[in-house]
Amino acid sequence: MTEPGRRPICAFITLGCKANRYDTAAMMAMVPPGRYEVVDQDAAPAGPVIADVYVINTCAVTGTSAFQSRQMTRRVKRWNPEARVIVTGCLAELEADQLRAAGADLVAGVGAREEVVRFLGGDAVPGPLFFHSEGGSQRRGRAVVKVQDGCDFRCAYCIVSTARGPSRSLEPAAVLGQLAALASRGFNEAVLTGIHLGLYGRGHGSSLAELLEMIEAAGDAPPRIRISSLDPQELTPRLIGIMASSRKICPHLHLPLQSGDRDVLGRMRRPYTPEEFESAVTGALAAMPGAAIGLDLIAGFPGESEAAHHNTASLIERLDVSYLHVFPFSRRPGTPAAAMPGQVAPDVIKRRARELRELGAAKKRAFLRAQVGRTLGVLAESWEDGVATGTSENYARVKFAAPHEVIGKIVKVRVETAQAGHVAGRVAEGEEHRE
């Protein structure tokens, strides 16, 4: 029961990807002012928020993330047994009955987020892509803007296309409007994201390259734009040319390689070969020297032999990439890969994932060492004891001495040393902070 005179607390909890982070920000912004005290649990300084209503935005990309989503549903009921629990997101689309059994009072899938908003007393216009016209309620620094949702591909290991539905995109005017609103609120970087971002514009005669050209020309967007994950075949000459010539778009790409073996890629239903992937990476780096390129990898996909694992490691060793995200394969019910023959033993998957992570750590160390002597534009995101920490345009983590007021600003930093997981430097002489 809410105490008399106290506004009830509504706490939002987000699991999973940047698209989920955006959807949470949009839902938070749609709660009527004064109806609830709205809290982002992920930004809470310490411990669980004891709320009257919990909204859990779930993830289903792996078996582990699905388990964590169900676990969170049960956990918040322990935090406050009297709380109302709303569960949305990908797992809500796939496992509604299980989530109700775990304690959810309302389960609203990806296509029903407006039900969550209405439950909280707000208004949301149903449409093909859920969004907030001003970019939602986001923490200062780096904002996320979801410009695309859904996926038309059917990779053998992925359940997300089932949960999110077919690809659809936000009209360019709505994207530009959100960017302008975020810039007016002081955001200096926005990340364009989607479930399959490279499909942006299909259905309304546009493309991601065209959208980037429009953003580049816009005078009221944040000064820095970052794009999230793209498939290698989507790195068209036009897209790379726009990025290479831009003063606004960050020289940073994240590409899902998944495997460096031709046969494994075929079983995964990935639409490229290792040779095509290598050509895409080398071409992007030739156009954008010093750019950061990160890769997603799956270790231990069904049928992956030691030779196939070696092919993956060999390809990565040849590529001048900056970091790796390595995921041990886990069976996801409802996907073709879950029933494939040749399932790899868990201990072998664990060992292969460890080897790839060690290779990724070596790549990251080399990338950070290459930043020494460079002057980077750093978005300051946190501060402690006189030291600011932020992210450069090419995705290096940077620490430097600065006053607290630097938070949220872009600062030119001369890199002096490479350390474990980050570089360190000092504010470049004669460079002012950019609001």
C-alpha positions as CSV (number, residue, x, y, z in Angstrom):
1,M,0.0,0.0,0.0
2,T,1.2,3.5,-0.9
3,E,1.5,5.8,2.2
4,P,-0.9,8.7,2.2
5,G,0.7,11.8,0.6
6,R,3.4,9.8,-1.1
7,R,3.7,9.4,-4.8
8,P,4.0,5.7,-5.8
9,I,7.3,4.7,-7.2
10,C,7.6,3.1,-10.6
11,A,11.0,1.5,-11.2
12,F,12.2,0.5,-14.7
13,I,14.7,-2.3,-15.2
14,T,16.3,-3.0,-18.6
15,L,18.1,-6.2,-19.8
16,G,19.7,-6.7,-23.2
17,C,20.5,-4.5,-26.1
18,K,20.5,-0.8,-26.9
19,A,17.1,-1.1,-28.6
20,N,15.7,-2.2,-25.3
21,R,17.5,0.7,-23.5
22,Y,15.8,3.1,-26.0
23,D,12.3,1.5,-25.5
24,T,12.7,1.9,-21.7
25,A,13.7,5.5,-22.1
26,A,10.6,6.1,-24.3
27,M,8.2,4.4,-21.8
28,M,9.7,6.4,-18.9
29,A,9.1,9.6,-20.8
30,M,5.5,8.7,-21.5
31,V,4.5,8.3,-17.8
32,P,2.4,11.4,-16.9
33,P,4.2,13.9,-14.7
34,G,3.1,13.6,-11.1
35,R,1.6,10.2,-11.5
36,Y,4.6,8.3,-10.3
37,E,8.1,8.9,-9.1
38,V,9.9,7.3,-12.0
39,V,13.2,5.6,-11.2
40,D,15.7,3.9,-13.5
41,Q,16.9,1.0,-11.4
42,D,20.0,0.7,-13.6
43,A,21.1,4.2,-12.5
44,A,20.2,3.8,-8.8
45,P,23.2,4.6,-6.7
46,A,23.1,1.5,-4.5
47,G,20.9,-1.5,-4.0
48,P,17.3,-2.3,-5.2
49,V,14.7,0.3,-5.4
50,I,11.6,-0.7,-3.3
51,A,8.9,0.3,-5.8
52,D,5.1,0.1,-6.1
53,V,5.4,-0.8,-9.7
54,Y,8.2,-2.5,-11.6
55,V,8.5,-2.5,-15.4
56,I,11.0,-5.1,-16.6
57,N,12.2,-4.8,-20.2
58,T,13.4,-8.4,-21.0
59,C,15.9,-10.0,-23.3
60,A,15.7,-13.4,-25.0
61,V,18.8,-13.4,-27.3
62,T,20.4,-16.3,-25.4
63,G,19.3,-18.9,-22.9
64,T,21.2,-17.1,-20.2
65,S,19.5,-13.7,-20.9
66,A,16.1,-15.4,-20.8
67,F,16.9,-17.0,-17.5
68,Q,18.1,-13.6,-16.1
69,S,14.8,-12.1,-17.3
70,R,12.7,-14.7,-15.5
71,Q,14.9,-14.4,-12.5
72,M,14.4,-10.6,-12.3
73,T,10.7,-11.1,-12.5
74,R,10.8,-13.3,-9.4
75,R,13.4,-11.1,-7.6
76,V,11.4,-7.9,-7.7
77,K,8.5,-9.7,-6.0
78,R,10.9,-10.5,-3.2
79,W,11.9,-6.8,-3.0
80,N,8.3,-5.8,-2.6
81,P,5.7,-8.7,-2.5
82,E,2.9,-6.1,-2.9
83,A,4.3,-4.5,-6.0
84,R,2.7,-4.7,-9.4
85,V,5.1,-6.3,-11.9
86,I,4.9,-5.5,-15.6
87,V,7.0,-7.5,-18.0
88,T,7.7,-6.4,-21.6
89,G,10.4,-6.9,-24.2
90,C,11.4,-9.9,-26.3
91,L,10.9,-12.6,-23.7
92,A,7.4,-11.3,-23.0
93,E,6.7,-12.0,-26.7
94,L,7.9,-15.6,-26.4
95,E,7.2,-16.8,-22.9
96,A,4.2,-15.0,-21.6
97,D,2.8,-17.9,-19.5
98,Q,6.2,-18.6,-17.9
99,L,6.5,-14.9,-16.9
100,R,3.1,-14.9,-15.4
101,A,4.0,-18.0,-13.4
102,A,7.1,-16.1,-12.2
103,G,5.0,-13.3,-10.8
104,A,4.2,-10.9,-13.6
105,D,0.8,-9.1,-13.3
106,L,0.9,-7.8,-16.9
107,V,2.9,-9.3,-19.8
108,A,3.1,-7.0,-22.9
109,G,5.3,-8.1,-25.8
110,V,7.3,-6.0,-28.2
111,G,4.2,-5.1,-30.2
112,A,2.2,-4.0,-27.1
113,R,4.4,-1.5,-25.3
114,E,1.6,1.0,-25.5
115,E,-0.3,-1.2,-23.1
116,V,2.5,-0.6,-20.5
117,V,2.2,3.1,-21.0
118,R,-1.6,3.0,-20.7
119,F,-1.3,0.9,-17.5
120,L,0.8,3.7,-16.1
121,G,-1.7,6.3,-17.1
122,G,0.0,7.7,-20.1
123,D,-0.7,7.9,-23.8
124,A,1.1,6.0,-26.6
125,V,0.1,6.0,-30.2
126,P,0.2,2.4,-31.6
127,G,2.4,2.1,-34.7
128,P,4.8,-0.1,-36.5
129,L,7.8,1.2,-34.4
130,F,7.5,2.3,-30.8
131,F,9.3,5.6,-30.2
132,H,9.2,8.9,-28.3
133,S,9.3,12.1,-30.3
134,E,11.9,13.7,-28.1
135,G,14.1,10.6,-27.6
136,G,12.7,9.6,-24.3
137,S,14.1,9.9,-20.7
138,Q,17.8,9.3,-21.1
139,R,20.8,9.9,-18.9
140,R,23.0,12.8,-19.9
141,G,26.0,11.9,-22.1
142,R,25.4,9.4,-24.8
143,A,21.8,9.0,-26.0
144,V,20.4,6.0,-27.9
145,V,18.0,6.5,-30.8
146,K,16.2,3.5,-32.2
147,V,15.6,4.1,-35.9
148,Q,14.8,0.5,-36.9
149,D,13.2,-2.6,-35.3
150,G,12.7,-6.2,-36.3
151,C,14.7,-8.4,-38.7
152,D,13.9,-10.2,-42.0
153,F,16.8,-12.7,-41.6
154,R,16.5,-16.1,-40.0
155,C,19.9,-16.9,-38.6
156,A,19.9,-20.5,-37.3
157,Y,20.9,-19.5,-33.7
158,C,18.7,-16.4,-33.3
159,I,15.2,-16.1,-31.8
160,V,15.0,-12.3,-32.0
161,S,13.4,-12.2,-35.4
162,T,10.6,-14.2,-34.0
163,A,10.2,-11.9,-31.0
164,R,10.6,-8.6,-32.8
165,G,8.9,-9.4,-36.1
166,P,9.8,-8.1,-39.6
167,S,12.0,-5.1,-40.2
168,R,10.4,-1.6,-40.1
169,S,12.0,1.8,-39.9
170,L,11.3,5.2,-38.5
171,E,10.7,8.0,-41.1
172,P,13.8,10.2,-41.4
173,A,11.9,13.3,-40.2
174,A,11.1,11.5,-36.9
175,V,14.8,10.5,-36.5
176,L,16.0,14.1,-37.2
177,G,13.3,15.5,-34.8
178,Q,14.6,13.2,-32.0
179,L,18.2,14.2,-32.6
180,A,17.4,17.9,-32.5
181,A,15.5,17.4,-29.3
182,L,18.3,15.5,-27.7
183,A,20.9,18.2,-28.8
184,S,18.7,20.9,-27.3
185,R,18.8,19.0,-24.0
186,G,22.6,18.9,-24.0
187,F,23.4,15.5,-25.4
188,N,26.7,15.6,-27.3
189,E,26.5,12.0,-28.8
190,A,23.7,9.9,-30.1
191,V,23.9,6.2,-31.0
192,L,21.7,5.1,-33.9
193,T,20.5,1.6,-33.2
194,G,18.1,-1.1,-34.3
195,I,17.7,-4.8,-34.3
196,H,19.1,-5.0,-37.8
197,L,20.2,-1.4,-38.4
198,G,21.5,-2.1,-41.9
199,L,17.9,-2.7,-43.1
200,Y,17.0,0.9,-42.2
201,G,14.8,2.5,-44.8
202,R,13.5,-0.6,-46.6
203,G,9.8,0.0,-46.9
204,H,9.9,3.7,-47.4
205,G,12.5,4.1,-50.1
206,S,15.4,5.3,-47.9
207,S,18.6,3.7,-46.6
208,L,21.0,4.1,-43.7
209,A,23.5,5.9,-46.0
210,E,20.8,8.4,-47.0
211,L,19.8,8.9,-43.4
212,L,23.5,9.6,-42.4
213,E,23.8,12.2,-45.2
214,M,20.7,13.9,-43.8
215,I,22.1,13.9,-40.3
216,E,25.4,15.2,-41.5
217,A,23.7,18.1,-43.1
218,A,21.5,18.9,-40.1
219,G,22.7,21.8,-38.0
220,D,20.7,20.8,-34.9
221,A,21.8,17.2,-34.3
222,P,24.3,16.3,-31.5
223,P,27.9,16.9,-32.6
224,R,28.7,13.3,-32.6
225,I,26.8,10.4,-34.1
226,R,27.7,6.7,-33.6
227,I,26.2,3.8,-35.4
228,S,25.6,0.4,-33.9
229,S,26.0,-3.1,-35.3
230,L,26.0,-3.6,-39.1
231,D,26.5,-6.8,-41.2
232,P,29.6,-6.7,-43.5
233,Q,27.6,-6.8,-46.7
234,E,26.0,-3.5,-45.6
235,L,29.3,-1.6,-45.7
236,T,28.6,-0.2,-49.1
237,P,31.1,2.2,-50.7
238,R,28.6,5.0,-50.2
239,L,28.2,4.3,-46.5
240,I,31.9,4.0,-45.9
241,G,32.5,7.2,-48.0
242,I,30.1,9.1,-45.8
243,M,31.7,7.9,-42.6
244,A,35.3,8.6,-43.9
245,S,34.5,12.2,-44.9
246,S,32.3,13.1,-41.9
247,R,33.2,15.3,-39.1
248,K,30.2,14.1,-37.1
249,I,29.9,10.3,-37.6
250,C,32.3,8.4,-35.4
251,P,34.9,6.1,-37.0
252,H,33.7,3.0,-35.2
253,L,32.0,-0.1,-36.6
254,H,30.7,-3.2,-34.8
255,L,30.3,-6.2,-37.1
256,P,28.9,-9.6,-36.2
257,L,31.4,-12.1,-37.7
258,Q,30.2,-15.0,-35.6
259,S,32.6,-17.5,-37.3
260,G,35.6,-17.4,-39.5
261,D,34.8,-20.8,-41.1
262,R,32.9,-21.0,-44.4
263,D,31.0,-24.2,-43.4
264,V,30.0,-22.9,-40.0
265,L,28.8,-19.6,-41.5
266,G,26.7,-21.6,-43.9
267,R,25.0,-23.6,-41.1
268,M,24.5,-20.4,-39.3
269,R,22.7,-19.0,-42.4
270,R,25.0,-16.0,-42.4
271,P,25.0,-14.2,-45.8
272,Y,28.7,-13.8,-46.4
273,T,31.9,-15.8,-46.6
274,P,35.1,-15.3,-44.5
275,E,36.8,-13.8,-47.6
276,E,34.0,-11.3,-48.0
277,F,34.1,-10.4,-44.4
278,E,37.9,-9.9,-44.5
279,S,37.5,-7.7,-47.6
280,A,34.8,-5.6,-45.9
281,V,37.0,-4.9,-42.8
282,T,40.2,-4.1,-44.8
283,G,38.2,-1.8,-47.1
284,A,36.7,0.1,-44.2
285,L,40.1,0.5,-42.5
286,A,41.7,1.7,-45.7
287,A,39.1,4.4,-46.0
288,M,39.2,5.2,-42.2
289,P,42.7,4.6,-40.8
290,G,42.6,4.4,-37.0
291,A,39.0,3.5,-36.9
292,A,37.8,1.0,-34.2
293,I,36.2,-2.2,-35.5
294,G,34.7,-4.6,-33.0
295,L,33.4,-8.1,-33.8
296,D,30.8,-10.5,-32.4
297,L,31.7,-14.2,-32.3
298,I,29.9,-17.4,-31.3
299,A,32.2,-20.1,-29.9
300,G,31.1,-23.8,-30.3
301,F,28.3,-23.6,-32.8
302,P,27.0,-27.1,-33.6
303,G,29.3,-28.9,-36.0
304,E,32.2,-26.6,-35.3
305,S,35.4,-28.6,-35.5
306,E,38.8,-27.8,-34.1
307,A,39.8,-26.8,-37.6
308,A,36.8,-24.5,-37.9
309,H,37.7,-22.9,-34.6
310,H,41.3,-22.5,-35.8
311,N,40.0,-20.8,-39.0
312,T,38.1,-18.3,-36.9
313,A,41.2,-17.5,-34.8
314,S,43.4,-17.2,-37.9
315,L,41.0,-14.8,-39.6
316,I,40.9,-12.6,-36.5
317,E,44.7,-12.6,-36.2
318,R,44.9,-11.3,-39.7
319,L,42.4,-8.5,-39.1
320,D,43.3,-5.2,-37.6
321,V,40.3,-5.2,-35.3
322,S,40.0,-3.4,-31.9
323,Y,38.0,-5.7,-29.6
324,L,35.9,-8.9,-29.6
325,H,32.6,-9.8,-28.0
326,V,32.6,-13.6,-27.6
327,F,29.5,-15.5,-26.8
328,P,29.6,-19.3,-26.0
329,F,26.9,-21.0,-28.0
330,S,23.8,-21.8,-26.0
331,R,20.8,-23.7,-27.2
332,R,17.8,-21.4,-27.7
333,P,14.6,-23.4,-27.9
334,G,12.7,-22.6,-31.1
335,T,15.8,-22.0,-33.2
336,P,17.1,-24.5,-35.8
337,A,20.5,-24.6,-34.1
338,A,19.0,-26.0,-30.9
339,A,18.2,-29.3,-32.7
340,M,21.2,-29.5,-35.0
341,P,23.5,-32.6,-34.9
342,G,27.1,-32.1,-33.8
343,Q,26.4,-30.2,-30.5
344,V,29.8,-29.2,-29.1
345,A,30.6,-30.4,-25.5
346,P,30.2,-27.6,-22.9
347,D,33.8,-27.8,-21.7
348,V,35.0,-27.5,-25.4
349,I,32.8,-24.4,-25.9
350,K,34.2,-22.9,-22.7
351,R,37.8,-23.5,-23.8
352,R,37.2,-22.1,-27.3
353,A,35.5,-19.0,-25.9
354,R,38.4,-18.4,-23.5
355,E,40.9,-18.7,-26.4
356,L,39.0,-16.2,-28.5
357,R,38.7,-13.8,-25.5
358,E,42.4,-14.0,-25.0
359,L,42.9,-13.1,-28.6
360,G,40.4,-10.3,-28.2
361,A,42.3,-9.0,-25.2
362,A,45.6,-8.9,-27.3
363,K,43.8,-7.0,-30.1
364,K,42.5,-4.5,-27.6
365,R,45.9,-3.9,-26.0
366,A,47.4,-3.3,-29.5
367,F,44.6,-0.9,-30.3
368,L,45.1,1.1,-27.1
369,R,48.8,1.2,-27.6
370,A,48.2,2.7,-31.1
371,Q,46.4,5.6,-29.5
372,V,49.5,6.9,-27.6
373,G,50.5,10.2,-29.0
374,R,47.2,10.9,-30.6
375,T,44.7,13.6,-29.6
376,L,41.2,12.2,-29.2
377,G,37.9,13.8,-28.7
378,V,36.5,12.3,-25.5
379,L,33.0,12.4,-24.3
380,A,33.4,12.6,-20.5
381,E,30.8,10.2,-18.9
382,S,31.9,9.8,-15.3
383,W,34.1,11.4,-12.7
384,E,35.8,10.4,-9.5
385,D,38.5,12.0,-7.4
386,G,39.5,14.5,-10.0
387,V,39.7,12.0,-12.9
388,A,37.2,11.9,-15.7
389,T,36.5,8.8,-17.8
390,G,35.0,8.9,-21.2
391,T,34.8,7.5,-24.7
392,S,36.7,8.7,-27.7
393,E,35.2,9.0,-31.2
394,N,37.0,5.7,-32.1
395,Y,35.7,4.0,-29.0
396,A,38.8,4.0,-26.8
397,R,38.1,4.3,-23.0
398,V,40.1,7.4,-21.9
399,K,40.9,8.7,-18.4
400,F,42.2,12.3,-17.8
401,A,42.4,14.8,-15.0
402,A,39.6,17.4,-15.1
403,P,37.0,19.2,-13.0
404,H,33.6,17.6,-12.4
405,E,32.0,20.1,-14.7
406,V,33.5,18.3,-17.7
407,I,30.9,15.6,-17.5
408,G,28.7,15.5,-20.6
409,K,31.2,17.5,-22.7
410,I,33.6,16.5,-25.5
411,V,37.2,17.2,-24.5
412,K,40.3,17.0,-26.6
413,V,42.8,14.7,-24.8
414,R,46.4,14.0,-25.7
415,V,47.0,10.3,-25.0
416,E,50.2,9.6,-23.0
417,T,49.9,6.0,-21.8
418,A,48.1,2.8,-22.6
419,Q,47.0,0.9,-19.5
420,A,44.8,-2.2,-18.8
421,G,41.5,-1.6,-20.6
422,H,42.0,2.1,-21.2
423,V,44.3,4.9,-22.2
424,A,45.3,7.9,-20.1
425,G,46.3,11.4,-21.0
426,R,45.8,15.1,-20.3
427,V,43.6,17.8,-21.8
428,A,45.3,19.1,-24.9
429,E,46.7,22.6,-24.4
430,G,44.7,25.3,-26.0
431,E,41.6,23.1,-26.4
432,E,38.4,24.1,-24.8
433,H,35.6,21.9,-23.6
434,R,32.7,21.6,-26.1
435,E,29.3,22.1,-24.6
